[in-house]
Amino acid sequence: MMLLRKGKVKDIYELGNGNILFHFSDRVSAFDVKMATPIPMKGEVLCRFGQFWFDTLQTPHHMVKVVDKDKMEVRKLEMIPVECVVRGYFYGSFVDRHSDHLGKELPSDFKPLLASKLPRPIFDPTTKSEEHDMPIGRQEAISAGILSGKDYDYLEKTSISLYEKMSKIVERACFIIADVKFEFGRNEQGDIVLGDSLGPDEYRLWLKTDYQPGKIQESYDKQLLRDWLIKIGFKDKVDRLAKEGKKPESPEVAPEVASELSRRYIMAYERISSRKL
């Protein structure tokens, strides 16, 4: 087994049989900065959530099997360098960018209210980067040679369909999935299949009983960490240093935030999957 890459939240190994092993760690990142404090049981939740979604969504994927509580064997893919984001609610960075080209996809009579449900899910892809993801439109992706028009349209249609399936599943557990990020790759046959993983690091999850448009939502994903970092001024520091091409040192995450984040991850998994950790 050979280490290929140590990422922000998972380590990737090549196995002797040519497959890949994902080791989901308890590390967490926010605003493209890896935090110094691990989140208890986060790796196990991410691994199990990934297994649940691959098993449930009934779409071609690269998972082979889970080999340990926080390790998953997958088939090697040539990953497509686009993160396929689907937004179902007016929230996150979409709020800051709704007046640009994305706004053209919304009905003229749509009155944006923070956290309000969009008239329909919107495909909002970004580039894939270890530093900072940037929005990319259909024509940009084609012009850059990243995707053909046919493949872009396939990813858009598939991503929205998967988001709608996930929405129905989490709704049965009294959750709302506000947005989600999918990653795809090509297998040995050249087919595009769902890759990487799916868990609270890839989507925003809200409890239906807490949901109230017009305000910041209580999240059952790592938005809880983002909100805390904003509160202590860390996000301002990230933005300030970004202008100089620098990143700040990670703060120690408050114990109560790390503990609550772990509790919410576990609760979300157990309620949505109907499985106990």
C-alpha positions in Angstrom: 0.0 0.0 0.0 1.5 3.3 -1.1 0.4 6.8 0.1 -0.6 8.9 -2.9 -1.9 12.0 -1.2 -2.6 13.4 2.2 -5.6 15.7 1.8 -7.3 18.1 4.1 -9.7 15.5 5.4 -8.7 12.1 4.0 -5.6 10.2 3.0 -5.5 8.3 -0.3 -3.5 5.1 -0.9 -2.9 2.9 -3.9 -3.5 -0.8 -3.2 -1.6 -3.7 -4.7 -4.7 -4.7 -6.8 -4.7 -1.3 -8.5 -7.7 0.1 -6.5 -7.6 3.1 -4.2 -8.1 3.2 -0.4 -9.7 6.2 1.2 -8.8 6.8 4.9 -11.3 9.3 6.2 -9.6 11.1 9.1 -11.2 13.2 11.9 -9.5 16.3 10.3 -11.8 19.1 9.2 -11.2 22.2 7.0 -13.1 25.4 6.6 -12.5 28.3 4.2 -9.8 26.2 2.6 -7.8 26.0 5.8 -7.2 22.7 7.6 -8.2 23.1 11.3 -5.7 22.1 14.0 -8.4 20.3 16.1 -9.9 16.9 15.0 -13.6 16.2 15.3 -14.4 13.0 17.2 -15.8 10.2 15.0 -16.0 12.5 11.9 -14.0 10.1 9.8 -16.2 7.1 10.6 -19.4 9.2 9.9 -18.0 10.4 6.5 -17.1 6.8 5.5 -20.4 5.4 6.5 -22.4 8.2 4.9 -20.5 7.7 1.7 -21.3 4.0 1.8 -25.0 4.8 2.5 -25.3 7.2 -0.5 -23.4 5.0 -2.9 -25.7 2.1 -2.0 -28.9 4.1 -2.0 -28.7 6.5 -5.0 -28.7 3.7 -7.6 -26.2 5.5 -9.9 -22.9 4.1 -11.2 -20.1 4.8 -8.7 -16.6 3.7 -7.8 -17.1 2.2 -4.4 -16.0 -1.4 -4.0 -16.4 -1.9 -0.2 -15.9 -0.5 3.2 -12.9 -2.3 4.8 -12.9 -0.6 8.2 -15.0 1.8 10.1 -13.2 4.8 8.4 -11.7 3.2 5.3 -13.2 2.6 1.9 -11.8 0.7 -1.1 -12.8 2.3 -4.5 -11.9 1.8 -8.1 -9.4 4.2 -9.6 -11.0 7.0 -11.7 -9.7 9.8 -13.9 -11.4 12.5 -11.9 -13.1 15.4 -13.8 -11.6 18.7 -12.4 -15.1 20.2 -11.8 -17.0 20.2 -8.5 -20.7 19.7 -9.5 -22.6 21.9 -7.0 -26.4 21.9 -7.0 -28.2 24.6 -5.0 -31.8 24.1 -3.9 -31.9 27.1 -1.4 -30.8 30.7 -1.4 -27.8 30.4 0.9 -24.1 30.4 1.2 -21.9 31.9 -1.6 -25.0 31.9 -3.9 -26.3 34.9 -1.9 -23.2 36.9 -2.7 -23.3 36.0 -6.4 -27.0 35.9 -7.2 -26.9 39.2 -9.1 -24.4 37.9 -11.6 -25.0 35.4 -14.4 -26.6 32.9 -11.9 -29.3 35.5 -11.3 -30.4 35.0 -15.0 -31.4 31.5 -14.1 -34.0 32.7 -11.6 -37.5 33.8 -12.5 -37.8 37.6 -12.7 -40.5 37.6 -9.9 -38.3 35.6 -7.5 -37.8 37.7 -4.3 -34.6 36.4 -2.7 -34.9 35.8 1.0 -32.0 34.2 2.9 -32.5 30.4 3.1 -35.6 30.5 0.9 -36.2 27.5 -1.4 -35.3 28.2 -5.0 -38.0 27.7 -7.7 -35.9 24.8 -9.0 -32.5 23.4 -8.2 -29.6 25.3 -9.9 -26.4 23.7 -11.2 -23.5 25.9 -10.0 -20.2 24.1 -10.8 -16.8 25.3 -9.7 -13.2 24.5 -10.6 -11.5 21.9 -8.4 -8.6 23.3 -6.4 -6.7 22.6 -3.2 -6.5 26.4 -2.8 -9.8 28.0 -3.7 -12.6 26.8 -6.0 -13.9 29.3 -8.5 -17.3 29.3 -10.3 -17.2 28.0 -13.9 -19.9 28.2 -16.4 -20.8 25.9 -19.3 -19.0 28.0 -22.0 -15.9 28.4 -19.8 -15.6 24.7 -19.2 -15.9 23.9 -22.9 -13.5 26.7 -24.0 -10.9 25.5 -21.4 -11.2 22.0 -22.8 -12.3 20.6 -19.4 -15.6 19.2 -20.7 -17.4 18.8 -24.0 -20.9 20.3 -24.2 -22.4 16.8 -24.1 -20.5 15.9 -20.9 -21.3 19.2 -19.3 -25.0 18.7 -20.0 -24.8 15.1 -18.7 -23.2 16.2 -15.4 -25.8 19.0 -15.0 -28.7 16.6 -15.5 -27.2 13.9 -13.4 -26.3 16.2 -10.5 -29.7 17.7 -10.3 -31.4 14.3 -10.5 -29.1 13.0 -7.6 -29.8 16.1 -5.5 -33.6 15.6 -5.9 -33.2 11.9 -4.9 -31.2 12.9 -1.8 -33.8 15.6 -0.9 -36.6 13.0 -0.8 -34.5 10.6 1.3 -33.4 13.2 3.9 -37.0 14.6 4.0 -38.2 11.3 5.3 -35.8 11.8 8.2 -37.1 15.4 8.7 -34.1 17.0 7.2 -33.6 19.5 4.4 -30.5 19.3 2.1 -29.9 22.9 1.0 -27.1 22.2 -1.5 -24.6 19.5 -2.4 -21.3 19.0 -4.1 -20.8 15.9 -6.4 -17.5 14.7 -8.0 -17.4 12.5 -11.0 -14.6 10.6 -12.9 -14.1 8.3 -15.8 -13.6 4.6 -15.3 -11.5 2.3 -17.4 -14.3 2.1 -20.0 -14.5 5.9 -20.3 -17.9 6.1 -18.6 -18.6 8.9 -16.2 -19.4 7.7 -12.7 -20.0 9.2 -9.3 -16.7 9.4 -7.3 -15.0 10.6 -4.2 -17.5 10.6 -1.3 -20.8 12.1 0.0 -21.3 13.3 3.5 -21.6 16.4 5.7 -18.5 17.9 4.2 -20.2 17.9 0.8 -23.6 19.3 1.7 -25.6 21.6 4.0 -28.2 19.8 6.1 -30.9 21.5 8.1 -33.6 20.1 10.4 -37.1 20.8 9.1 -38.4 21.6 12.6 -35.7 24.4 12.9 -36.1 25.7 9.3 -37.1 29.3 9.0 -36.4 31.4 5.9 -34.9 34.8 6.4 -32.3 33.8 9.0 -29.1 31.8 9.4 -30.0 28.2 9.7 -28.9 25.6 12.3 -26.8 23.2 10.3 -26.0 19.5 10.8 -22.9 19.7 8.7 -19.6 21.7 9.0 -21.5 25.0 8.6 -21.5 25.1 12.4 -17.7 25.4 12.3 -17.8 28.0 9.6 -20.3 30.1 11.6 -18.1 29.9 14.7 -15.0 30.9 12.7 -16.9 33.9 11.3 -17.9 34.8 14.9 -14.3 34.8 16.2 -13.1 36.9 13.2 -11.2 34.1 11.5 -13.0 34.5 8.2 -12.1 38.2 8.0 -8.4 37.2 8.5 -8.7 34.6 5.7 -10.1 37.3 3.4 -7.5 39.8 4.4 -4.5 37.5 3.9 -5.9 36.1 0.6 -5.2 39.5 -1.0 -1.5 38.9 -0.2 -1.7 35.3 -1.4 -1.3 33.9 2.1 -3.3 31.8 4.5 -3.6 32.2 8.3 -2.6 29.6 10.9 -5.6 27.5 12.1 -7.1 28.4 15.4 -7.8 25.7 18.0 -11.5 24.8 17.7 -13.4 25.4 20.9 -14.0 22.0 22.7 -17.8 22.7 22.8 -17.9 23.4 19.1 -15.9 20.2 18.2 -18.1 18.1 20.5 -21.4 19.6 19.1 -20.2 19.2 15.5 -19.4 15.5 16.2 -22.9 15.0 17.9 -24.7 16.5 14.9 -22.7 14.5 12.3 -23.6 11.3 14.2 -27.2 12.3 14.7 -27.7 13.1 11.0 -26.1 9.8 9.9 -28.2 7.7 12.2 -31.5 9.4 11.4 -31.0 9.5 7.6 -29.6 6.0 7.2 -31.6 4.3 10.0 -28.3 2.7 11.1 -26.4 2.9 14.4 -22.7 3.7 14.5 
